[in-house]
C-alpha cells in the first residue's frame, strides 16, 4: 500500500472545522467544546463496541464455552479473499468480554486524546491506522487464523500520540507524547511475537499506521515551517 505526498493545507480537517466555526467564539468556549466532543465521540465508539459484543453474546448463547462468537467469523482471515472484508469489521469485534474489557481503558484514554486535537483529524488518523493495520494483518497473519479486536487501533493511537508532536514540532504535543510514552510505552512490546492467541501482527501494523498518520497529518505544519525558513533573510558578512 502506498500513500501519496501528503494532505494539502486546504484539506486539513482541523482547518476546515475551524473555518466552519464561529469566529467570535471565545478561546475558552472552543476548548470546552473540544473536550466535550472528544469525550462524547470516544464514549460513543466504546459504547458501540459493547453493544456489538452484547449482540455477539446473544447470537452465540448455544455455542460451547471457549468457542468463537458468531460475529467473530467476520474478522480478518489472512490471505483469503473472503477475509478481506474483515479489515473493516475486525476492530469492532472481540473474542469475549475479557478481551473487550482489556482494551476498554486504553481505548478511552488514548482515543480521547486523539479526538481532543480535532474530531476531523482524529477520524482521519483512525482511518489510516484502521486500513494499515488491517491490510498488514491480512498479508502477514498466520494461515487459518481469524484476527479480531480493537487493540490494533489502540497501538496506532499510541504511536500517533507519541510521534505527532515531533513531526509537527509542536511543544505541547511533544510533552503529551512523552507522558503517554511513560504511561503506556511498555505496551509496545506487544508488537513482537509472543502468545499465538494474540495478534501481534495487528499490534505491529497498527503502530506503523499510527506513525504514518502522524506524518501525513502534520504535512501542513511541515510546509509552513519550510515556507517560513525560505522567507527568512540570509545574513551576509
Backbone bond lengths (Angstrom), bond angles and torsions (degrees), N, CA, C in turn:
res aa  C-N    CA-C-N  psi(-1)  N-CA   C-N-CA  omega(-1)  CA-C   N-CA-C  phi
1 X - - - 1.466 - - 1.518 108.96 -
2 X 1.301 116.60 134.54 1.463 120.06 179.12 1.513 109.45 -118.52
3 X 1.333 114.26 152.50 1.457 120.50 178.55 1.517 107.44 -122.39
4 X 1.318 117.40 126.91 1.451 120.93 -176.92 1.513 111.37 -76.48
5 X 1.292 115.36 168.51 1.453 128.53 -168.33 1.495 119.96 -25.82
6 X 1.291 123.63 -42.89 1.461 122.23 -178.21 1.502 110.48 154.71
7 X 1.297 115.97 176.76 1.449 121.94 -178.75 1.516 108.44 -93.54
8 X 1.314 117.25 121.56 1.451 121.02 -179.11 1.515 110.60 -66.39
9 X 1.335 115.41 154.89 1.460 119.55 -177.80 1.515 111.35 -58.92
10 X 1.361 117.07 -35.01 1.451 119.50 -178.31 1.512 112.28 -71.36
11 X 1.316 117.71 -14.09 1.453 121.23 179.30 1.519 112.34 -108.65
12 X 1.326 117.18 10.39 1.468 120.34 178.75 1.526 109.55 -66.40
13 X 1.345 119.65 125.03 1.466 121.53 -175.81 1.519 113.19 -58.63
14 X 1.338 117.46 -40.52 1.454 119.56 -178.79 1.526 111.37 -70.22
15 X 1.337 116.80 -36.36 1.458 120.27 179.05 1.527 110.25 -63.59
16 X 1.344 116.44 -43.82 1.463 120.72 179.34 1.518 110.24 -63.62
17 X 1.339 116.48 -44.27 1.465 119.88 179.19 1.523 110.68 -61.95
18 X 1.338 115.85 -38.45 1.455 119.22 -179.92 1.523 112.09 -65.85
19 X 1.352 116.69 -38.36 1.453 119.94 178.93 1.517 112.14 -65.94
20 X 1.338 115.51 -29.30 1.456 119.75 179.81 1.518 112.60 -81.98
21 X 1.333 116.20 -15.76 1.458 119.53 -175.77 1.520 112.18 -75.67
22 X 1.293 115.80 173.01 1.464 122.08 178.98 1.517 108.53 -83.63
23 X 1.341 115.67 114.71 1.459 119.80 -174.56 1.519 111.79 -64.92
24 X 1.311 117.22 -21.47 1.456 119.74 -177.46 1.517 113.51 -89.07
25 X 1.342 117.38 -4.10 1.462 120.11 -178.40 1.521 109.68 -68.02
26 X 1.308 116.85 143.08 1.457 121.90 179.86 1.506 111.94 -72.47
27 X 1.332 116.25 158.80 1.455 120.92 179.43 1.520 111.32 -61.33
28 X 1.318 117.34 -42.14 1.458 120.38 -179.65 1.507 112.22 -63.11
29 X 1.344 116.83 -39.11 1.464 120.52 178.88 1.509 110.66 -64.82
30 X 1.338 117.47 -43.37 1.460 120.83 179.56 1.514 110.56 -63.56
31 X 1.329 116.96 -42.58 1.463 120.02 -179.89 1.527 110.57 -62.98
32 X 1.358 116.13 -44.37 1.449 119.19 179.19 1.512 111.66 -62.68
33 X 1.358 116.46 -38.90 1.457 119.78 177.50 1.514 111.94 -64.37
34 X 1.330 117.78 -37.56 1.462 121.35 178.90 1.525 110.93 -62.91
35 X 1.323 116.93 -41.90 1.458 120.63 178.83 1.523 110.57 -63.02
36 X 1.323 116.04 -43.43 1.466 119.72 -178.49 1.521 110.69 -65.99
37 X 1.327 116.45 -45.61 1.465 119.79 -179.84 1.523 111.47 -62.55
38 X 1.339 116.55 -41.93 1.461 119.69 178.86 1.525 111.22 -63.41
39 X 1.339 116.82 -43.31 1.465 120.81 -179.87 1.518 111.39 -64.60
40 X 1.346 116.40 -45.72 1.462 119.74 179.63 1.523 110.71 -63.77
41 X 1.334 116.39 -40.60 1.454 120.37 -178.96 1.519 113.03 -62.14
42 X 1.327 116.58 -48.77 1.471 118.14 -176.50 1.522 111.50 -74.20
43 X 1.341 117.25 -34.73 1.467 118.90 176.10 1.521 110.50 -64.99
44 X 1.327 116.98 -37.34 1.455 120.03 177.40 1.517 111.92 -64.79
45 X 1.347 116.64 -41.63 1.460 120.51 179.98 1.524 111.17 -65.16
46 X 1.326 116.11 -49.25 1.472 119.40 -179.37 1.524 110.33 -65.63
47 X 1.322 116.91 -38.21 1.457 119.42 176.49 1.520 111.77 -59.83
48 X 1.331 116.91 -40.30 1.464 120.62 177.48 1.530 111.12 -62.20
49 X 1.331 117.03 -37.52 1.470 120.03 177.58 1.528 110.85 -61.84
50 X 1.335 117.13 -38.70 1.459 120.48 179.10 1.525 111.21 -69.43
51 X 1.320 116.43 -37.01 1.463 119.29 176.68 1.526 110.25 -63.93
52 X 1.325 116.83 -44.93 1.463 121.14 179.69 1.528 110.77 -61.51
53 X 1.335 116.89 -43.31 1.463 119.46 179.60 1.527 110.48 -66.40
54 X 1.339 117.21 -35.13 1.453 120.09 176.12 1.513 111.92 -63.40
55 X 1.339 116.89 -42.61 1.465 121.06 176.81 1.520 110.20 -62.49
56 X 1.325 116.69 -42.25 1.471 120.70 179.11 1.522 110.89 -62.30
57 X 1.330 116.34 -39.42 1.467 120.30 179.07 1.521 110.96 -63.35
58 X 1.323 116.88 -43.14 1.465 120.74 179.66 1.529 110.69 -64.71
59 X 1.325 116.86 -44.49 1.462 120.67 -178.78 1.531 112.31 -67.40
60 X 1.339 116.04 -24.06 1.472 120.38 -174.18 1.525 112.43 -105.24
61 X 1.329 118.12 16.06 1.470 120.41 -172.26 1.520 113.27 -63.28
62 X 1.341 117.86 -24.99 1.463 119.99 -177.20 1.532 112.68 -96.62
63 X 1.342 117.30 5.78 1.461 120.48 178.44 1.523 110.05 -83.87
64 X 1.332 117.96 152.55 1.469 120.02 178.74 1.516 111.68 -66.01
65 X 1.341 118.21 153.11 1.472 121.48 179.60 1.524 111.03 -56.17
66 X 1.320 115.97 138.48 1.458 121.00 178.90 1.517 114.49 87.72
67 X 1.331 117.08 -11.36 1.464 119.73 179.69 1.523 109.92 -74.67
68 X 1.322 115.63 151.07 1.463 120.39 177.55 1.519 109.89 -64.90
69 X 1.319 116.86 144.25 1.447 121.56 179.50 1.519 112.35 -67.50
70 X 1.318 115.96 163.25 1.455 121.28 -179.16 1.529 111.74 -59.48
71 X 1.325 116.58 -40.39 1.463 119.45 -177.64 1.519 112.75 -78.78
72 X 1.322 117.09 -19.51 1.463 119.63 -175.40 1.522 112.58 -65.17
73 X 1.323 117.02 -20.83 1.461 120.36 178.24 1.523 111.41 -64.99
74 X 1.334 117.32 -14.56 1.457 121.36 178.97 1.526 112.14 -84.15
75 X 1.335 117.85 6.56 1.453 121.16 178.36 1.519 112.38 -72.79
76 X 1.314 115.43 -173.32 1.470 121.31 -177.79 1.522 110.30 -79.44
77 X 1.328 115.60 124.25 1.469 121.85 173.43 1.524 107.09 -107.37
78 X 1.325 117.52 108.35 1.464 120.21 -173.65 1.530 113.73 -56.92
79 X 1.322 113.78 131.84 1.466 124.74 175.15 1.525 113.95 58.44
80 X 1.319 116.60 19.68 1.463 121.59 172.06 1.530 107.97 -106.69
81 X 1.325 116.44 125.32 1.456 119.26 -179.65 1.521 110.33 -57.35
82 X 1.320 116.58 -37.26 1.462 120.35 -179.84 1.527 112.18 -68.33
83 X 1.332 116.21 -15.68 1.457 120.16 -179.67 1.512 114.24 -95.65
84 X 1.346 116.72 1.88 1.459 119.95 -179.04 1.527 112.22 -65.51
85 X 1.338 117.06 -35.36 1.464 118.11 -179.75 1.520 111.65 -67.70
86 X 1.324 117.01 -14.27 1.459 120.51 174.82 1.514 112.84 -63.09
87 X 1.354 117.37 -21.98 1.461 120.70 176.09 1.526 109.68 -57.55
88 X 1.332 115.66 -37.06 1.460 120.55 179.42 1.525 112.18 -75.28
89 X 1.345 116.89 -40.19 1.466 120.28 -169.60 1.519 114.67 -94.49
90 X 1.319 118.93 -25.93 1.470 121.51 -169.86 1.527 114.14 -53.74
91 X 1.348 120.63 -45.56 1.471 118.85 -178.40 1.523 114.04 -66.37
92 X 1.326 117.08 -13.84 1.466 120.41 179.98 1.526 112.52 -91.12
93 X 1.325 116.71 -7.78 1.461 121.96 -174.94 1.523 110.44 -112.27
94 X 1.329 116.18 151.68 1.466 121.01 178.99 1.526 110.50 -140.79
95 X 1.321 114.14 150.07 1.459 120.10 -178.14 1.510 112.56 -83.56
96 X 1.311 117.78 46.38 1.464 121.43 179.21 1.516 111.17 119.22
97 X 1.345 114.41 167.30 1.462 119.92 -177.77 1.521 112.42 -65.87
98 X 1.330 117.64 -34.03 1.466 119.40 179.96 1.530 110.86 -64.96
99 X 1.329 115.84 -36.81 1.459 120.78 177.38 1.533 110.28 -63.57
100 X 1.323 116.69 -46.98 1.463 121.12 179.90 1.526 111.47 -65.34
101 X 1.325 117.13 -42.18 1.465 120.54 -179.94 1.530 111.04 -62.11
102 X 1.331 117.02 -37.75 1.468 120.51 179.45 1.522 111.52 -64.59
103 X 1.326 116.99 -29.30 1.466 120.74 -179.07 1.527 113.33 -89.14
104 X 1.329 117.29 -14.63 1.463 120.10 -168.63 1.521 113.54 -63.48
105 X 1.325 118.85 -51.66 1.467 120.24 -175.96 1.523 112.23 -62.52
106 X 1.350 119.68 -49.33 1.473 117.34 177.92 1.524 112.67 -63.57
107 X 1.329 117.95 -32.45 1.458 119.57 175.68 1.523 110.86 -61.57
108 X 1.334 116.33 -45.78 1.459 120.29 -178.49 1.528 111.92 -64.87
109 X 1.325 116.43 -47.01 1.466 120.31 -175.75 1.531 111.35 -69.94
110 X 1.334 116.16 -53.97 1.460 119.71 -175.94 1.527 111.47 -69.75
111 X 1.333 116.12 -39.23 1.456 119.35 179.27 1.512 112.09 -63.73
112 X 1.324 117.04 -40.00 1.465 120.63 177.49 1.525 110.33 -60.68
113 X 1.320 117.38 -45.12 1.465 120.96 -178.72 1.528 111.56 -66.44
114 X 1.326 117.08 -36.85 1.467 119.93 177.74 1.525 110.62 -64.84
115 X 1.333 116.87 -45.17 1.463 120.67 -178.39 1.521 112.44 -73.41
116 X 1.319 117.36 -20.99 1.455 120.92 -177.86 1.523 112.05 -64.61
117 X 1.320 117.12 -27.47 1.462 120.51 179.36 1.526 112.15 -80.04
118 X 1.319 117.06 -0.46 1.463 121.59 -179.80 1.511 110.07 135.93
119 X 1.333 116.79 129.75 1.459 120.10 -177.66 1.526 111.00 -62.86
120 X 1.343 116.20 -44.61 1.458 119.23 179.94 1.513 112.57 -61.45
121 X 1.324 116.09 -44.93 1.464 120.56 178.77 1.523 110.90 -65.17
122 X 1.333 116.83 -40.43 1.464 120.15 179.21 1.514 112.42 -63.97
123 X 1.338 116.46 -41.55 1.466 120.26 178.08 1.520 110.41 -65.74
124 X 1.328 117.10 -40.71 1.464 120.47 178.23 1.526 111.23 -61.97
125 X 1.343 116.69 -44.64 1.468 120.24 177.99 1.527 110.80 -61.68
126 X 1.332 116.36 -43.66 1.460 120.40 -179.33 1.522 111.19 -63.73
127 X 1.329 117.17 -39.63 1.461 120.27 179.34 1.529 111.14 -62.68
128 X 1.336 116.78 -43.17 1.468 120.05 178.26 1.523 110.24 -61.81
129 X 1.324 116.76 -46.48 1.468 121.49 179.84 1.519 110.33 -61.46
130 X 1.325 116.64 -45.26 1.469 123.01 -177.45 1.531 110.77 -56.50
131 X 1.339 115.73 -48.02 1.462 120.49 -176.48 1.529 111.03 -71.21
132 X 1.330 117.68 -46.86 1.468 120.48 -178.65 1.524 110.59 -61.74
133 X 1.330 117.20 -44.73 1.468 120.63 179.95 1.517 110.64 -63.24
134 X 1.332 116.82 -43.06 1.460 119.83 -178.08 1.511 113.01 -67.00
135 X 1.326 116.30 -46.77 1.467 119.67 -179.52 1.528 110.61 -65.04
136 X 1.335 117.05 -43.30 1.465 120.20 178.87 1.510 112.13 -60.99
137 X 1.330 116.96 -41.90 1.465 120.88 178.17 1.513 110.88 -65.80
138 X 1.333 117.23 -41.96 1.460 120.86 179.66 1.533 110.84 -61.96
139 X 1.317 116.57 -35.97 1.462 120.41 -177.78 1.529 112.96 -77.81
140 X 1.321 118.32 -32.94 1.468 120.86 -168.74 1.526 114.91 -117.19
141 X 1.323 118.47 -8.73 1.463 120.21 -177.78 1.520 112.32 -64.63
142 X 1.324 115.35 161.93 1.462 120.65 -179.22 1.524 110.40 -66.83
143 X 1.324 115.82 139.44 1.460 121.40 178.50 1.523 110.11 -60.93
144 X 1.316 116.05 135.26 1.457 120.89 178.58 1.515 114.52 85.17
145 X 1.326 117.71 -2.63 1.465 121.06 -179.62 1.523 110.14 -91.83
146 X 1.340 115.61 163.15 1.458 122.54 174.60 1.530 106.94 -129.85
147 X 1.314 116.24 126.82 1.464 121.27 -173.58 1.527 110.26 -109.33
148 X 1.328 116.14 125.93 1.467 122.07 177.05 1.529 108.72 -136.59
149 X 1.331 115.67 162.49 1.462 120.11 174.14 1.512 113.16 121.87
150 X 1.327 115.09 146.99 1.466 122.03 180.00 1.516 112.70 -85.84
151 X 1.324 118.40 5.08 1.462 119.37 -178.65 1.522 111.65 -64.75
152 X 1.335 117.68 -26.18 1.469 119.04 175.92 1.528 110.09 -63.35
153 X 1.333 116.47 -37.40 1.462 120.55 177.42 1.530 110.26 -69.87
154 X 1.328 116.58 -38.94 1.463 120.90 178.06 1.526 110.33 -58.62
155 X 1.327 117.04 -47.48 1.467 120.32 -179.36 1.526 110.97 -65.59
156 X 1.332 116.56 -36.19 1.455 119.23 177.08 1.510 112.52 -66.49
157 X 1.333 116.85 -45.03 1.467 119.88 177.12 1.519 110.58 -61.35
158 X 1.337 117.01 -37.69 1.459 120.86 -179.34 1.521 110.95 -61.00
159 X 1.335 117.68 -52.51 1.466 119.46 -178.00 1.531 111.10 -70.02
160 X 1.312 117.80 -31.93 1.462 120.85 176.59 1.527 110.46 -61.18
161 X 1.323 116.77 -47.33 1.464 120.54 -179.47 1.523 111.79 -65.90
162 X 1.331 116.97 -34.01 1.458 120.77 -179.21 1.520 111.86 -71.20
163 X 1.349 117.14 -39.60 1.467 119.51 -170.09 1.523 114.72 -99.29
164 X 1.331 118.74 -20.20 1.467 119.28 -170.98 1.530 112.37 -60.47
165 X 1.335 117.35 -39.20 1.452 120.34 -178.45 1.516 112.19 -65.03
166 X 1.328 117.39 -35.31 1.467 120.57 179.53 1.521 110.33 -68.53
167 X 1.351 116.67 -40.12 1.455 119.60 178.09 1.525 111.07 -65.47
168 X 1.338 116.89 -40.86 1.458 121.75 -176.30 1.525 112.73 -87.30
169 X 1.343 118.24 -8.41 1.462 123.63 -174.54 1.531 110.50 55.22
170 X 1.344 115.17 42.61 1.459 121.81 179.86 1.522 108.16 -103.25
171 X 1.338 116.56 114.02 1.465 120.84 -173.55 1.528 111.15 -61.34
172 X 1.323 117.23 -44.07 1.457 120.18 -179.41 1.513 111.94 -60.08
173 X 1.329 117.02 -43.85 1.463 120.86 179.57 1.528 111.45 -69.01
174 X 1.326 116.97 -33.48 1.467 119.93 176.73 1.523 109.80 -63.54
175 X 1.331 117.19 -43.35 1.464 121.09 179.10 1.522 110.50 -62.03
176 X 1.345 116.68 -45.28 1.470 120.20 177.73 1.526 110.06 -60.40
177 X 1.327 116.42 -42.04 1.462 120.40 179.30 1.518 112.61 -61.63
178 X 1.334 116.62 -40.50 1.466 119.75 178.95 1.528 111.45 -66.46
179 X 1.340 116.43 -39.43 1.466 119.95 176.96 1.521 110.44 -63.00
180 X 1.334 116.51 -44.75 1.464 121.07 178.42 1.526 110.60 -62.15
181 X 1.333 116.57 -39.14 1.468 120.41 178.84 1.521 110.85 -61.93
182 X 1.332 116.78 -42.17 1.459 120.67 178.98 1.530 111.11 -65.03
183 X 1.335 116.33 -42.74 1.466 120.52 -174.50 1.517 112.51 -77.50
184 X 1.328 117.16 -39.16 1.467 120.34 -171.42 1.531 113.37 -122.50
185 X 1.324 117.93 2.42 1.458 120.23 -175.73 1.514 114.46 -58.20
186 X 1.331 117.48 -30.88 1.468 119.76 -179.37 1.520 112.05 -63.67
187 X 1.330 116.79 -20.75 1.462 120.01 177.50 1.523 111.82 -61.52
188 X 1.337 117.02 -25.51 1.455 120.32 -174.48 1.523 112.71 -64.26
189 X 1.340 117.37 -17.12 1.469 119.14 172.74 1.516 111.06 -61.41
190 X 1.327 116.32 -20.05 1.459 120.28 -179.14 1.519 114.52 -69.07
191 X 1.343 118.04 -6.91 1.465 119.56 176.84 1.526 110.94 -80.08
192 X 1.323 117.37 -6.36 1.463 121.31 -179.63 1.527 110.44 -97.13
193 X 1.331 117.12 147.66 1.478 119.85 179.08 1.521 110.83 -59.97
194 X 1.320 116.17 135.28 1.462 120.66 178.37 1.524 108.69 -148.05
195 X 1.297 117.33 -105.90 1.458 123.02 178.56 1.532 109.50 -69.08
196 X 1.348 118.09 125.00 1.473 119.76 -178.91 1.522 113.30 -62.65
197 X 1.320 117.23 -15.85 1.475 119.98 178.02 1.525 111.92 -82.75
198 X 1.330 117.15 -7.76 1.459 121.82 -177.99 1.531 109.40 -104.32
199 X 1.321 116.26 132.48 1.464 121.06 -178.95 1.528 110.04 -82.13
200 X 1.336 116.03 80.90 1.451 118.81 178.40 1.536 110.68 -65.17
201 X 1.352 116.14 -26.20 1.468 118.66 177.12 1.528 110.89 -63.39
202 X 1.338 116.51 -41.24 1.460 119.81 176.60 1.518 111.56 -62.75
203 X 1.349 115.91 -40.35 1.463 120.19 177.98 1.526 110.35 -63.05
204 X 1.330 116.08 -46.73 1.464 121.11 -176.27 1.522 111.33 -62.87
205 X 1.320 116.59 -51.20 1.462 118.77 -176.07 1.525 111.82 -76.14
206 X 1.324 117.69 -24.57 1.453 119.28 170.03 1.519 110.52 -63.15
207 X 1.343 116.32 -44.06 1.466 120.55 178.25 1.528 111.03 -63.44
208 X 1.331 117.13 -41.15 1.466 120.58 176.56 1.527 110.21 -61.63
209 X 1.335 116.21 -42.39 1.457 120.16 178.45 1.517 112.37 -61.88
210 X 1.332 117.16 -35.86 1.458 120.77 178.33 1.524 112.49 -65.10
211 X 1.322 116.30 -41.40 1.472 120.15 177.26 1.528 109.76 -64.80
212 X 1.335 115.98 -44.23 1.461 119.84 179.21 1.525 111.16 -62.07
213 X 1.325 116.93 -41.86 1.467 120.53 178.25 1.522 110.85 -61.90
214 X 1.329 116.89 -41.98 1.459 120.11 177.65 1.517 112.01 -60.66
215 X 1.319 116.73 -38.72 1.461 121.31 179.86 1.528 111.23 -70.18
216 X 1.333 116.21 -48.01 1.466 120.16 -176.84 1.526 111.11 -63.98
217 X 1.324 116.61 -44.54 1.463 120.13 -173.53 1.530 113.29 -81.60
218 X 1.327 117.34 -1.70 1.472 120.20 173.63 1.523 111.28 -104.02
219 X 1.337 117.18 8.51 1.464 120.36 -174.82 1.524 112.23 -62.43
220 X 1.351 117.03 -34.65 1.463 118.30 -179.48 1.522 111.07 -67.16
221 X 1.364 116.83 -39.32 1.459 119.80 177.27 1.533 111.12 -64.56
222 X 1.322 116.50 -39.29 1.466 119.42 179.49 1.530 111.00 -64.98
223 X 1.334 116.24 -39.42 1.459 119.05 178.16 1.526 111.39 -65.62
224 X 1.335 116.27 -39.09 1.463 119.13 178.29 1.524 110.96 -63.38
225 X 1.349 116.68 -39.37 1.465 119.58 178.80 1.525 110.48 -64.72
226 X 1.358 115.95 -42.66 1.463 118.98 179.24 1.518 110.77 -63.15
227 X 1.358 116.53 -41.37 1.457 120.14 179.14 1.509 111.60 -63.66
228 X 1.335 116.80 -41.60 1.465 120.47 178.89 1.514 110.71 -65.01
229 X 1.342 116.16 -37.73 1.458 120.12 -179.80 1.515 111.20 -66.69
230 X 1.357 115.95 -41.84 1.459 120.07 179.62 1.527 110.64 -66.20
231 X 1.353 116.18 -33.94 1.459 120.35 -176.06 1.515 114.14 -77.06
232 X 1.337 118.72 -12.88 1.452 120.07 -179.40 1.530 110.94 -72.61
233 X 1.309 115.70 144.72 1.467 120.27 175.81 1.518 109.34 -72.26
234 X 1.313 115.87 138.82 1.455 120.94 178.20 1.516 108.46 -89.06
235 X 1.327 119.36 121.14 1.479 120.37 -177.32 1.517 110.23 -66.85
236 X 1.325 115.19 142.53 1.463 120.63 177.59 1.506 109.57 -117.23
237 X 1.273 116.05 154.77 1.455 121.12 -178.94 1.529 109.18 -83.85
